[in-house]
Amino acid sequence: MKKSIYCFFLVAVIVFASCRKKADVEDPIITPTAKADDAAARTELNNAYDDIETVYNSDDYSDASGALRTSSSNARISGAILPCGTVTIDTKNFKIDYGQSGVNCGAKVLSGSIDVTLVEGTKFSDQDAKLKIVFTNYEVQYALSKQSVTYNGIAYVTNQSGGTLLSLFTNTANAKVVHTIRGDLSITYDTLGTPAIRSWKSFRKKTFENKPGTETGITLTLEGDTTVGADTYIAGAYGNVTEIGYNVNNEKFVCNVTTPFFWQNCGTTYSGPYKLKQGLVEYTAFSSNPYLIASGYTKLKWSATAGYRFDGKASLVLDQSCGSNAYKIDAALTNPNTGKALYSSSSFILY
C-alpha cells in the first residue's frame, strides 16, 4: 500500500509564480517538477520516505533471517522491492543504494544512498522501536533541466504503538499502528552550478488504523507533531508543525498541518484505491527582499486544502469523499501589521 503522501507540498512555487493582485480562481493545472526549489525538495524527501516505508513494511524485511540470506553473503539482495535503486537487507538493517554514478528513474537521475539501522528494539514491530535513517549524498537530478536537490543528514522513525501494517488486516476493531518521524537534514539546491545549502527539520506523525476491523477498513492520517511557540522561530505561534527550516531564498519558514490529511480505502479489497479525502497544510515565511521590507509587505503564506472534486467544469466543490481529486491553493503576500494584502490568489491542482 504505497501512499502519495507528498502531493500537497507540490504547490508553493506554482502559486507564487502565478499570483495576481485580485483574488481569482483558475482551472486545475498540472505542472511537472523540473526545478530545484522548495516544492521539489518536499516532494523528493517524501518520495524517499515512501521508499524507506515500502522496505520496512515489506515481507523481505520483516522475514529477514539466515534462511533468506545468500550462501555467499550476510546480506539478502532484493531488487524487486523498489522501481529505482537496489535494496540490501541484513536482518534488522537495510540500505537503499541508488548508485554513485546515478540511476535513471524516468525523468530523474537518482544517486547516493540511504542507510537504515534499527537502533532501539529487537525488531521494528516492537513498541517504541526506532530506525535511524542516514542520507548520504542522496541526489535527485531532473533530466530535463539538469537541476538537482541533494540530501544529507539523519532522521528517525519510531514505532510508537508497536505492531505492523500486516497486523491491521485482522478482525480486531480499532487496530492501530502509529509512526513518528524526526529529521535533521542539510538540503543542497543546485540550479545549474549555483548550489545553495539549507537546513530543514521535520516532525511528522502517521497513524494507520482499522476501526471496523475489515479488509477494506484501513485508513491513514498524516499530522504535524510539534509546536512552535509565539515568536520563537518566526513571527506567530504554530501548532501541528511538520517542518521548519530555511527555504531556497534563505528565509525561515514554518509548515503546519492545521487539518490532518486523511486517506481512506475506496475500493472493494485491501489494495484500495486509497483516496485523500481531507487535509489542510499552511506554509508561512517572511520575505528578505529589501523592496518588500521597505513597503511593509513581508508575510508570504500559502495553503493547500484537500478534498475538492473537479468534474471537468471551471468550478470545483469541496467534496471530501471518494470522489475527491484536487487541492484548492490559496496564496497571499500581506503586511503582518495591518493584515492588508498586496496580492492574493486562488487556484486548483489535481492530486
C-alpha positions as CSV (number, residue, x, y, z in Angstrom):
1,M,0.0,0.0,0.0
2,K,2.2,2.8,-1.3
3,K,0.7,6.2,-0.4
4,S,1.2,9.5,-2.3
5,I,1.6,11.5,0.9
6,Y,3.7,14.2,-0.6
7,C,1.3,15.7,-3.2
8,F,0.1,18.6,-1.0
9,F,3.7,20.1,-0.9
10,L,3.9,20.5,-4.7
11,V,2.3,23.8,-4.9
12,A,4.3,26.7,-3.4
13,V,6.3,27.8,-6.4
14,I,3.4,27.2,-8.8
15,V,1.2,29.5,-6.7
16,F,3.7,32.3,-6.2
17,A,4.7,32.3,-9.8
18,S,1.2,33.0,-10.9
19,C,-0.1,35.4,-8.3
20,R,-2.3,38.4,-9.2
21,K,-3.4,41.5,-7.3
22,K,-7.0,40.4,-7.3
23,A,-8.1,37.0,-6.0
24,D,-9.4,34.8,-8.7
25,V,-9.8,31.1,-9.4
26,E,-8.1,29.1,-12.1
27,D,-8.9,25.7,-13.7
28,P,-6.8,22.8,-12.3
29,I,-3.3,22.7,-13.6
30,I,-0.6,20.0,-13.6
31,T,3.0,21.2,-13.8
32,P,5.8,18.6,-14.0
33,T,8.6,19.2,-11.5
34,A,11.9,20.2,-13.1
35,K,13.2,22.9,-10.8
36,A,15.4,22.6,-7.7
37,D,13.0,24.6,-5.5
38,D,11.3,24.2,-2.2
39,A,8.3,22.4,-3.7
40,A,10.7,19.9,-5.3
41,A,12.6,19.5,-2.1
42,R,9.5,18.5,-0.1
43,T,8.3,16.2,-2.9
44,E,11.6,14.3,-3.2
45,L,12.0,14.0,0.5
46,N,8.6,12.4,0.8
47,N,9.4,10.1,-2.1
48,A,12.5,8.9,-0.2
49,Y,10.4,8.3,2.9
50,D,8.0,6.4,0.8
51,D,10.8,4.2,-0.4
52,I,12.0,3.6,3.1
53,E,8.5,2.8,4.3
54,T,8.0,0.4,1.4
55,V,11.0,-1.6,2.6
56,Y,10.3,-1.7,6.3
57,N,6.7,-2.7,5.6
58,S,7.8,-5.5,3.2
59,D,7.9,-9.2,3.8
60,D,11.5,-9.2,2.8
61,Y,12.4,-7.0,5.8
62,S,10.1,-8.5,8.4
63,D,11.1,-12.0,7.5
64,A,14.8,-11.4,7.0
65,S,16.8,-14.3,8.6
66,G,19.6,-16.6,8.0
67,A,17.4,-18.8,5.9
68,L,16.8,-16.0,3.5
69,R,20.4,-14.8,3.0
70,T,22.5,-15.9,0.2
71,S,25.2,-18.5,0.9
72,S,28.0,-16.1,-0.1
73,S,26.9,-13.1,1.9
74,N,25.4,-12.0,5.2
75,A,23.0,-9.7,3.3
76,R,20.0,-10.5,1.2
77,I,19.6,-8.5,-2.0
78,S,16.1,-7.8,-3.1
79,G,15.9,-5.9,-6.4
80,A,12.1,-6.2,-6.7
81,I,11.0,-4.0,-3.8
82,L,11.6,-0.6,-5.4
83,P,11.4,0.6,-9.0
84,C,14.7,2.6,-8.6
85,G,17.7,1.7,-6.5
86,T,19.0,-1.6,-5.1
87,V,17.9,-2.8,-1.6
88,T,20.2,-4.8,0.6
89,I,18.6,-6.3,3.8
90,D,20.7,-7.6,6.6
91,T,18.3,-8.8,9.3
92,K,17.5,-5.6,11.3
93,N,19.1,-3.1,8.9
94,F,18.9,-2.3,5.2
95,K,20.4,0.0,2.6
96,I,18.9,1.6,-0.5
97,D,21.7,2.3,-3.0
98,Y,20.9,4.5,-5.9
99,G,24.3,4.1,-7.4
100,Q,27.2,6.6,-7.2
101,S,27.0,7.1,-11.0
102,G,23.3,7.7,-10.9
103,V,20.2,5.5,-11.6
104,N,18.0,6.6,-14.4
105,C,14.5,6.7,-13.0
106,G,12.1,8.1,-15.6
107,A,12.6,11.8,-15.8
108,K,15.0,11.8,-12.9
109,V,18.5,10.6,-12.2
110,L,19.0,9.3,-8.6
111,S,22.3,8.7,-6.9
112,G,23.7,8.3,-3.4
113,S,22.4,6.1,-0.7
114,I,20.1,5.8,2.3
115,D,21.1,3.6,5.2
116,V,18.5,2.4,7.7
117,T,19.5,0.8,11.1
118,L,17.4,-0.5,13.9
119,V,18.8,1.3,16.9
120,E,16.1,0.6,19.6
121,G,14.1,-2.6,20.0
122,T,14.8,-6.1,18.9
123,K,12.6,-5.7,15.8
124,F,10.8,-2.7,14.3
125,S,7.4,-4.1,15.2
126,D,8.3,-3.7,18.9
127,Q,6.6,-0.8,20.7
128,D,8.9,2.3,20.6
129,A,11.4,0.5,18.3
130,K,13.4,3.1,16.4
131,L,15.0,3.2,12.9
132,K,17.9,5.6,12.2
133,I,18.0,6.8,8.6
134,V,21.2,8.3,7.2
135,F,21.0,10.2,3.9
136,T,24.4,10.2,2.2
137,N,24.5,12.4,-0.9
138,Y,21.1,11.3,-1.9
139,E,20.6,13.4,-5.0
140,V,17.7,13.8,-7.3
141,Q,18.6,15.4,-10.7
142,Y,15.9,16.4,-13.2
143,A,16.9,15.1,-16.6
144,L,15.1,18.0,-18.4
145,S,16.6,20.9,-16.5
146,K,19.8,19.3,-15.0
147,Q,18.9,21.0,-11.7
148,S,19.2,18.9,-8.6
149,V,18.3,18.6,-4.9
150,T,20.7,16.7,-2.6
151,Y,20.1,15.4,0.9
152,N,22.5,14.7,3.8
153,G,21.7,14.1,7.4
154,I,19.8,11.9,9.8
155,A,16.2,11.1,10.5
156,Y,14.5,8.7,12.9
157,V,11.3,6.7,12.6
158,T,9.7,5.4,15.8
159,N,7.1,2.8,16.0
160,Q,5.2,4.5,18.8
161,S,2.4,1.9,19.1
162,G,4.2,-1.3,18.1
163,G,2.8,-3.7,15.5
164,T,3.0,-3.9,11.7
165,L,0.7,-2.9,8.9
166,L,0.0,-6.5,8.3
167,S,-1.4,-6.7,11.8
168,L,-4.2,-4.3,10.7
169,F,-5.6,-6.9,8.3
170,T,-7.4,-8.6,11.1
171,N,-10.9,-8.9,12.5
172,T,-9.9,-6.8,15.6
173,A,-11.7,-3.4,15.6
174,N,-9.7,-0.2,16.3
175,A,-6.4,-1.8,15.5
176,K,-3.8,1.0,15.1
177,V,-0.1,1.5,14.2
178,V,1.5,4.9,14.9
179,H,4.8,6.0,13.5
180,T,6.6,9.3,14.2
181,I,9.4,10.9,12.1
182,R,12.1,13.3,13.3
183,G,14.5,14.6,10.7
184,D,17.5,17.0,10.7
185,L,18.7,17.4,7.2
186,S,21.0,19.5,5.1
187,I,19.5,20.2,1.6
188,T,21.5,21.4,-1.3
189,Y,19.8,23.1,-4.2
190,D,21.8,23.2,-7.4
191,T,20.3,25.3,-10.1
192,L,22.8,24.9,-12.9
193,G,26.0,25.1,-11.0
194,T,25.0,27.5,-8.2
195,P,24.5,25.3,-5.1
196,A,22.7,26.7,-2.0
197,I,22.7,24.7,1.2
198,R,19.8,24.9,3.6
199,S,18.8,23.2,6.9
200,W,15.4,21.5,7.5
201,K,13.9,19.8,10.5
202,S,10.8,17.6,10.2
203,F,8.2,16.4,12.8
204,R,5.6,14.1,11.5
205,K,3.1,11.6,12.8
206,K,1.4,8.8,10.7
207,T,-1.5,6.8,12.1
208,F,-2.6,3.6,10.3
209,E,-5.9,2.5,11.6
210,N,-8.6,-0.1,11.0
211,K,-11.6,0.9,13.1
212,P,-14.1,-1.6,11.6
213,G,-11.6,-4.4,11.6
214,T,-12.4,-5.3,8.0
215,E,-10.3,-6.0,4.9
216,T,-11.2,-2.6,3.5
217,G,-11.2,-0.6,6.7
218,I,-7.6,0.7,6.8
219,T,-7.1,4.4,6.9
220,L,-4.0,6.7,7.1
221,T,-3.8,10.0,8.9
222,L,-0.8,12.4,8.5
223,E,-0.2,15.1,11.1
224,G,2.3,17.6,12.3
225,D,3.9,16.5,15.5
226,T,5.3,19.6,17.3
227,T,4.5,23.2,18.1
228,V,6.4,26.5,17.6
229,G,5.9,28.9,20.4
230,A,4.8,32.5,19.8
231,D,7.6,34.4,18.0
232,T,10.3,31.9,19.0
233,Y,11.2,31.0,15.4
234,I,9.3,33.4,13.1
235,A,6.5,35.8,14.0
236,G,3.4,34.0,15.3
237,A,2.6,30.7,17.0
238,Y,2.1,27.5,15.2
239,G,0.7,24.1,16.1
240,N,0.8,20.7,14.4
241,V,4.1,21.6,12.7
242,T,5.6,19.2,10.1
243,E,8.7,21.2,9.1
244,I,10.8,24.2,9.9
245,G,13.9,25.5,8.2
246,Y,15.2,27.8,5.6
247,N,13.8,28.0,2.1
248,V,15.7,28.3,-1.2
249,N,15.8,32.1,-0.7
250,N,17.4,31.6,2.8
251,E,14.2,32.7,4.6
252,K,12.9,30.9,7.7
253,F,9.6,29.1,7.2
254,V,7.1,27.0,9.1
255,C,4.9,24.4,7.6
256,N,2.0,23.2,9.7
257,V,-0.9,20.8,9.0
258,T,-3.9,22.5,10.6
259,T,-6.3,19.8,9.5
260,P,-4.8,16.2,9.4
261,F,-4.5,14.6,5.9
262,F,-6.8,11.6,5.8
263,W,-6.7,8.7,3.3
264,Q,-9.4,6.0,3.2
265,N,-9.8,2.8,1.2
266,C,-12.4,3.5,-1.5
267,G,-12.1,0.0,-3.1
268,T,-13.6,-3.4,-2.5
269,T,-10.3,-5.1,-1.5
270,Y,-7.4,-4.3,0.8
271,S,-5.4,-2.9,-2.2
272,G,-7.6,0.1,-2.5
273,P,-7.5,2.6,-4.2
274,Y,-6.8,4.8,-1.1
275,K,-8.2,8.3,-1.7
276,L,-7.2,11.5,0.0
277,K,-10.4,13.0,1.4
278,Q,-9.4,15.9,3.5
279,G,-6.5,17.9,4.9
280,L,-5.1,21.4,5.2
281,V,-1.4,22.4,5.1
282,E,-0.2,26.0,5.6
283,Y,3.2,27.4,4.8
284,T,4.4,30.7,6.3
285,A,7.6,32.7,5.6
286,F,8.7,36.3,5.8
287,S,10.4,37.8,2.8
288,S,14.0,39.1,2.9
289,N,13.5,41.1,-0.2
290,P,14.6,44.7,0.7
291,Y,11.9,46.3,-1.5
292,L,9.1,44.2,0.2
293,I,10.6,45.0,3.6
294,A,10.5,48.7,2.8
295,S,6.9,48.5,1.8
296,G,5.9,46.5,4.8
297,Y,4.5,43.6,2.7
298,T,6.7,40.7,4.0
299,K,4.4,37.8,5.1
300,L,4.3,35.1,2.5
301,K,1.7,32.5,3.1
302,W,0.1,29.7,1.0
303,S,-2.2,26.9,1.9
304,A,-3.4,23.7,0.2
305,T,-6.8,22.3,1.1
306,A,-7.5,18.7,0.0
307,G,-10.9,17.2,-0.7
308,Y,-12.1,19.1,-3.7
309,R,-13.7,17.5,-6.7
310,F,-13.0,18.5,-10.3
311,D,-15.5,17.1,-12.8
312,G,-14.4,18.9,-16.0
313,K,-16.0,22.3,-15.2
314,A,-14.4,25.6,-14.3
315,S,-15.7,25.4,-10.7
316,L,-14.9,22.9,-8.1
317,V,-16.7,21.8,-4.9
318,L,-15.5,20.7,-1.5
319,D,-16.4,17.0,-1.7
320,Q,-14.3,15.2,1.0
321,S,-15.5,11.8,-0.4
322,C,-14.0,9.1,-2.6
323,G,-14.7,11.4,-5.5
324,S,-12.2,14.0,-4.2
325,N,-9.3,14.6,-6.6
326,A,-8.0,18.2,-6.2
327,Y,-6.5,20.7,-3.9
328,K,-7.5,24.3,-3.5
329,I,-4.5,26.5,-3.3
330,D,-4.6,29.9,-1.7
331,A,-1.7,32.3,-1.5
332,A,-1.1,35.9,-0.4
333,L,1.6,38.5,0.3
334,T,0.5,40.6,3.2
335,N,1.5,43.3,5.6
336,P,1.7,41.5,9.0
337,N,0.9,44.7,10.9
338,T,-2.2,45.7,9.0
339,G,-3.3,42.4,7.5
340,K,-3.7,44.1,4.1
341,A,-2.7,42.0,1.1
342,L,-0.5,43.2,-1.8
343,Y,-1.8,40.3,-3.8
344,S,-3.8,37.1,-3.2
345,S,-4.5,34.2,-5.5
346,S,-6.6,31.0,-5.5
347,S,-6.2,28.1,-7.9
348,F,-6.6,24.3,-8.0
349,I,-4.3,21.4,-8.8
350,L,-5.3,17.8,-9.3
351,Y,-3.9,15.1,-7.0
